[in-house]
Amino acid sequence: MTRWRWLAAAAVVALVLVLALGFRRDPRDVRSGTVGRPAPAFELARLDGGGTLAFRDLAGQAVVVNFFASWCRPCKEEHPVLLRAWERYRTSGVVIVGILYQDDEAAGLDFMRRLGGTWPTVRDEGGRTALAYGVFGIPETFFIGTDGIIAGRHVGPLDDAVLTAAIEAIRPKAPR
């Protein structure tokens, strides 16, 4: 009987240790196998009912893909940062694409209407696009160069400095 108690105690200690180490890890440190590879293609329904948006339609542009949800507090916190970037870069070959993740379509549409933002916003019905991108948690943002290669990824809410630096690294440069 004591043997089983020792085994049970050892199992509990092992589980606590694994969980403690896992929770100490910063999600931004989790490497993504998608960085440096071609961005997964998608064709998703627009939230506003205006048909679909396909990744192929964005060819030649720098693309910022932002996975978000209306229930996500950090998504609300980063939204003004996305708004400022959209206003600054939308006429210079950079497009932001919002992808609604694990959320109700009506709630996502309401989120965008309340907080503003005219960039293309689509819904990831079934989560296949998030899975293809290797989304760890939201908000999560991918930076795709004009060559269609994922140049970077950010987990968590963006700030102005991080978003600006990432866009400057991927956006089309004016000819000299």
C-alpha positions in Angstrom: 0.0 0.0 0.0 2.8 2.4 0.8 4.3 1.7 -2.6 1.1 3.0 -4.3 1.2 6.1 -2.1 4.8 6.9 -3.1 4.0 6.4 -6.8 0.9 8.6 -6.5 2.9 11.3 -4.7 5.7 11.1 -7.3 3.1 11.4 -10.1 1.6 14.5 -8.5 5.0 16.1 -8.0 6.0 15.4 -11.6 2.7 16.9 -12.8 3.2 20.0 -10.7 6.7 20.4 -12.0 5.7 20.1 -15.6 2.9 22.6 -15.2 5.1 25.1 -13.2 7.8 25.0 -15.9 5.2 25.3 -18.7 3.5 28.4 -17.1 6.8 30.1 -16.5 7.5 30.1 -20.3 6.7 33.3 -22.1 4.4 32.5 -25.1 6.4 34.9 -27.2 9.4 32.5 -26.8 7.5 29.7 -28.4 9.0 29.2 -31.8 6.9 29.0 -34.9 7.7 26.6 -37.7 6.0 29.0 -40.1 8.5 31.9 -39.9 10.8 31.8 -43.0 8.3 29.7 -45.0 5.6 30.7 -47.5 2.4 32.0 -45.8 -0.4 29.4 -45.9 -3.0 30.3 -48.5 -6.5 31.0 -47.4 -9.9 32.1 -48.8 -12.2 33.3 -46.1 -15.6 35.0 -45.8 -15.5 38.7 -45.1 -17.2 39.7 -41.8 -19.1 42.5 -43.6 -20.7 40.0 -46.0 -18.7 41.4 -49.0 -17.7 38.0 -50.4 -14.4 36.4 -49.7 -10.8 37.4 -49.3 -8.1 35.1 -50.7 -4.5 35.4 -49.8 -3.6 35.3 -53.5 -5.5 38.6 -53.9 -2.8 40.3 -51.7 0.2 39.2 -53.9 2.9 41.8 -54.1 1.9 43.6 -50.9 3.3 43.4 -47.4 0.7 41.7 -45.3 0.1 41.9 -41.5 -2.2 39.1 -40.5 -3.8 39.6 -37.1 -5.7 36.8 -35.4 -8.2 38.4 -32.9 -11.5 37.8 -31.1 -14.1 40.2 -29.6 -13.8 38.5 -26.2 -10.1 39.0 -26.1 -9.0 41.9 -23.8 -5.5 42.2 -25.2 -7.0 42.3 -28.7 -9.0 45.4 -27.6 -5.8 46.9 -26.1 -3.8 46.5 -29.3 -6.6 47.7 -31.6 -5.7 51.4 -31.5 -2.1 50.4 -32.5 -3.5 48.6 -35.5 -5.7 51.6 -36.4 -2.7 54.0 -36.3 -0.6 51.6 -38.5 -3.5 51.2 -41.0 -3.8 55.0 -41.4 -0.1 55.3 -41.8 0.7 52.5 -44.2 -2.4 51.5 -46.1 -1.5 53.6 -49.2 2.1 52.3 -49.3 1.7 48.7 -50.3 0.9 47.4 -46.8 -2.4 45.7 -45.9 -3.6 44.5 -42.5 -5.9 41.5 -42.5 -7.9 40.7 -39.4 -8.9 37.1 -38.9 -11.6 36.4 -36.4 -10.6 33.4 -34.3 -12.9 31.2 -32.3 -15.6 33.8 -32.1 -19.1 34.5 -33.2 -19.4 36.4 -36.5 -21.8 39.0 -35.2 -19.6 39.7 -32.2 -16.6 40.1 -34.4 -18.5 42.5 -36.7 -19.7 44.5 -33.7 -16.1 44.6 -32.3 -14.8 46.2 -35.6 -17.7 48.6 -35.9 -17.3 49.8 -32.3 -13.5 50.1 -32.3 -13.1 51.2 -35.9 -10.9 49.9 -38.7 -11.5 49.5 -42.4 -8.9 46.9 -43.2 -10.2 43.6 -44.5 -11.6 41.4 -41.8 -12.5 37.8 -42.3 -13.7 34.8 -40.2 -11.8 31.6 -39.8 -14.7 29.1 -39.7 -13.4 25.9 -38.1 -10.0 27.4 -37.3 -8.2 25.8 -40.2 -6.3 29.0 -41.1 -5.2 29.5 -37.5 -4.0 25.9 -37.5 -2.1 26.4 -40.7 -0.3 29.4 -39.3 0.5 27.7 -36.1 -1.4 30.2 -33.9 -0.5 29.7 -30.3 -2.9 32.2 -28.7 -4.5 35.5 -29.5 -3.8 38.2 -30.3 -1.2 36.8 -32.6 0.2 38.6 -35.6 2.2 37.4 -38.6 4.3 39.7 -40.9 4.5 38.5 -44.5 6.8 40.1 -47.0 6.0 41.0 -50.6 7.5 37.7 -51.6 4.8 35.8 -49.6 7.3 34.5 -47.0 6.4 34.9 -43.3 9.2 37.2 -42.0 8.0 37.4 -38.4 5.4 36.6 -35.8 4.3 38.3 -32.5 2.3 36.7 -29.8 0.4 39.1 -27.5 -0.7 42.6 -27.9 1.3 44.8 -30.3 2.6 48.2 -29.3 3.5 51.0 -31.8 7.3 50.3 -31.7 7.0 46.6 -32.4 4.4 47.0 -35.2 6.2 49.8 -36.9 9.5 48.0 -36.9 7.9 44.8 -38.3 6.1 46.7 -41.0 9.2 48.7 -42.0 11.1 45.4 -42.3 8.6 44.0 -44.8 7.0 46.9 -46.7 7.9 47.7 -50.3 10.7 50.2 -50.5 10.4 53.2 -52.8 12.9 53.0 -55.7 15.9 55.3 -55.4 
